[in-house]
Amino acid sequence: MPSPLFSAEEYQRAPLVLLDDRSYTDFTLRHVPHRPGLIVVLVDPDDATVYPRAAAIGAEAVIRAGGNLSWLHLRMHDATDCRYAHWEALLTAGPADPPASR
């Protein structure tokens, strides 16, 4: 989540933003604009309310903490223009597709 020390300009320039779903209320109170590359990390897998909340803030995806994170690894390498990723190692944990929405 953008901390109080994280400016709106820095938020917009960041290649990727990961938001803990428990920080949703604080995040919305900051009235940050929608942007590509916002990913919500779901801590409680039984919380079905996260999907409409993520859609409301324009999140690109919702991922479950502790789940298969190979898609996130690939997304992070893509966002940061990493040229030295070991793609085979990143893909061995599972598919590179984003997690399915409910």
C-alpha positions in Angstrom: 0.0 0.0 0.0 1.3 3.5 -0.6 2.4 4.7 2.8 2.0 8.3 3.8 5.6 8.7 2.7 4.8 7.4 -0.8 3.8 10.3 -3.0 1.1 10.1 -5.7 3.8 10.6 -8.3 5.8 7.7 -7.0 2.7 5.5 -6.9 2.0 6.3 -10.6 5.7 5.8 -11.6 6.2 2.4 -9.8 6.3 -0.5 -12.3 4.1 -2.6 -10.1 2.2 -2.1 -6.9 1.2 -4.9 -4.5 -1.5 -4.1 -2.1 -2.3 -6.2 1.0 -6.1 -6.7 1.0 -6.2 -5.8 4.7 -5.0 -2.3 3.6 -7.9 -1.7 1.3 -9.7 0.9 3.5 -6.6 2.9 4.0 -5.8 2.7 0.3 -9.2 4.0 -0.7 -9.1 6.8 1.8 -6.0 8.1 0.0 -8.1 8.4 -3.2 -5.3 7.2 -5.4 -6.1 7.0 -9.1 -6.5 3.8 -11.0 -3.4 2.6 -12.7 -2.1 -0.5 -14.5 0.0 -2.9 -12.5 -2.0 -2.9 -9.2 -2.2 -6.4 -7.7 -4.1 -7.2 -4.6 -2.6 -9.9 -2.3 -5.3 -11.9 -0.5 -4.4 -13.1 3.0 -7.6 -14.8 4.0 -8.6 -17.3 1.2 -12.2 -17.4 2.5 -12.8 -13.7 1.9 -14.9 -13.5 -1.2 -15.4 -9.7 -0.8 -11.9 -9.1 -2.0 -12.8 -9.6 -5.7 -15.4 -6.7 -5.9 -13.2 -4.5 -3.8 -10.2 -5.2 -6.1 -12.3 -4.5 -9.2 -13.5 -1.2 -7.6 -9.9 0.1 -7.3 -8.9 -1.2 -10.8 -6.7 -4.1 -9.7 -5.1 -6.1 -12.5 -5.3 -9.3 -10.4 -5.9 -10.9 -7.0 -3.3 -13.4 -5.8 -3.4 -15.5 -2.7 -0.5 -15.2 -0.3 1.3 -18.5 0.0 -0.2 -19.8 -3.2 1.5 -20.5 -6.5 3.4 -17.3 -7.1 5.1 -18.1 -10.4 2.7 -15.7 -12.2 3.7 -13.0 -9.8 7.4 -13.7 -10.4 6.9 -13.4 -14.1 4.8 -10.2 -13.7 7.5 -8.6 -11.5 10.3 -9.5 -14.0 8.2 -8.0 -16.8 7.4 -4.9 -14.8 11.0 -4.2 -14.0 12.4 -5.2 -17.4 14.5 -7.9 -15.8 16.7 -9.5 -18.6 18.3 -12.1 -16.4 15.3 -14.1 -15.2 15.7 -17.8 -15.2 12.3 -18.4 -16.9 12.4 -22.1 -16.7 12.9 -22.0 -12.9 10.0 -19.5 -12.6 7.7 -21.6 -14.6 8.3 -25.0 -12.9 6.1 -24.2 -10.0 3.0 -23.9 -12.2 1.2 -22.0 -14.9 2.2 -18.5 -15.8 -1.4 -17.4 -16.1 -2.9 -15.0 -13.5 -5.0 -16.5 -10.8 -8.6 -17.1 -11.7 -11.2 -14.6 -10.5 -14.3 -15.8 -8.7 
